[in-house]
């Protein structure tokens, strides 16, 4: 029973914290997505994606930590974002295929699964099941858009996507930038850069706060995530390893 609860917690929180949150998380640009205060500050094209592989350390309060592996891969006409984790008796995975048209991101396929001692469940959404974006694609799209829109704490932007079962999720978010110097211990150059700090609030549960820090030059790459409930930190995700030019299809 305890192991099953652990799996459910990891799957739910890793998806929420890793994907807009719900992070799985959010955003967009398609005509079907409602965005408040969505005026672009910079009319140029968003940062082009590049394949990579990253590892994150997931810490959930009261449970053992887990490592999440994240790959962003180019598959010709579309991209694949794949996240997976494993603990002693359980494992979970979710991935999304999506296409890009300049600044627009279009979800094509979403899949997630988990297992405990060989028993688990899986979910899949086709293009017709995703009127906005799925949470993996929304996470990628949000990382590209952050900083290009006038989304402030006093005038946040709306972000809509569907969860692993195709149910609508609605968040609001705002962005600020923080100049940091990477120590170079995770495979980066150690240069100073402005991280994109995105704060997301669940419209239906305003006591929940998700804070995601993205790297500005690598769309989809997460530097850290903190998920708070009623002011208490419930989940934390931290980048521990980064390999540029990775992202081979699993």
PESUL-V43458 format. One record per residue. RES is the residue in three letters. SS is DSSP state (helix for helix, strand for strand, loop for the rest). Layout:
res=(RES:RES)
ss=(SS:SS)
This chain:
res=(UNK:UNK:UNK:UNK:UNK:UNK:UNK:UNK:UNK:UNK:UNK:UNK:UNK:UNK:UNK:UNK:UNK:UNK:UNK:UNK:UNK:UNK:UNK:UNK:UNK:UNK:UNK:UNK:UNK:UNK:UNK:UNK:UNK:UNK:UNK:UNK:UNK:UNK:UNK:UNK:UNK:UNK:UNK:UNK:UNK:UNK:UNK:UNK:UNK:UNK:UNK:UNK:UNK:UNK:UNK:UNK:UNK:UNK:UNK:UNK:UNK:UNK:UNK:UNK:UNK:UNK:UNK:UNK:UNK:UNK:UNK:UNK:UNK:UNK:UNK:UNK:UNK:UNK:UNK:UNK:UNK:UNK:UNK:UNK:UNK:UNK:UNK:UNK:UNK:UNK:UNK:UNK:UNK:UNK:UNK:UNK:UNK:UNK:UNK:UNK:UNK:UNK:UNK:UNK:UNK:UNK:UNK:UNK:UNK:UNK:UNK:UNK:UNK:UNK:UNK:UNK:UNK:UNK:UNK:UNK:UNK:UNK:UNK:UNK:UNK:UNK:UNK:UNK:UNK:UNK:UNK:UNK:UNK:UNK:UNK:UNK:UNK:UNK:UNK:UNK:UNK:UNK:UNK:UNK:UNK:UNK:UNK:UNK:UNK:UNK:UNK:UNK:UNK:UNK:UNK:UNK:UNK:UNK:UNK:UNK:UNK:UNK:UNK:UNK:UNK:UNK:UNK:UNK:UNK:UNK:UNK:UNK:UNK:UNK:UNK:UNK:UNK:UNK:UNK:UNK:UNK:UNK:UNK:UNK:UNK:UNK:UNK:UNK:UNK:UNK:UNK:UNK:UNK:UNK:UNK:UNK:UNK:UNK:UNK:UNK:UNK:UNK:UNK:UNK:UNK:UNK:UNK:UNK:UNK:UNK:UNK:UNK:UNK:UNK:UNK:UNK:UNK:UNK:UNK:UNK:UNK:UNK:UNK:UNK:UNK:UNK:UNK:UNK:UNK:UNK:UNK:UNK:UNK:UNK:UNK:UNK:UNK:UNK:UNK:UNK:UNK:UNK:UNK:UNK:UNK:UNK:UNK:UNK:UNK:UNK)
ss=(loop:helix:helix:helix:helix:helix:helix:helix:helix:helix:helix:helix:helix:helix:helix:helix:helix:loop:loop:loop:loop:loop:loop:loop:loop:loop:loop:loop:loop:loop:loop:loop:loop:loop:loop:loop:loop:loop:loop:strand:loop:loop:loop:loop:loop:loop:loop:loop:loop:loop:loop:strand:strand:strand:strand:strand:strand:strand:strand:strand:loop:loop:loop:loop:loop:strand:strand:strand:strand:strand:strand:strand:strand:strand:loop:loop:loop:loop:strand:strand:strand:strand:strand:strand:strand:strand:loop:loop:loop:strand:strand:strand:strand:strand:strand:strand:strand:strand:strand:strand:strand:loop:loop:strand:strand:strand:strand:strand:strand:strand:strand:strand:strand:strand:strand:strand:loop:loop:strand:strand:strand:strand:strand:strand:strand:strand:helix:helix:helix:loop:loop:loop:loop:strand:helix:helix:helix:helix:helix:helix:helix:helix:helix:helix:helix:loop:loop:loop:strand:loop:loop:loop:loop:loop:loop:loop:strand:strand:strand:strand:strand:strand:loop:loop:loop:loop:loop:strand:strand:strand:strand:strand:strand:strand:strand:strand:strand:strand:strand:strand:strand:loop:loop:loop:loop:loop:loop:loop:loop:loop:loop:strand:strand:strand:strand:strand:strand:strand:strand:strand:strand:strand:loop:loop:strand:strand:strand:strand:strand:strand:strand:strand:strand:strand:loop:loop:loop:loop:loop:loop:loop:strand:strand:strand:strand:strand:strand:strand:strand:loop:loop:strand:strand:strand:strand:strand:strand:strand:strand:strand:strand:strand:strand:strand:loop:loop:loop:loop:loop:loop)
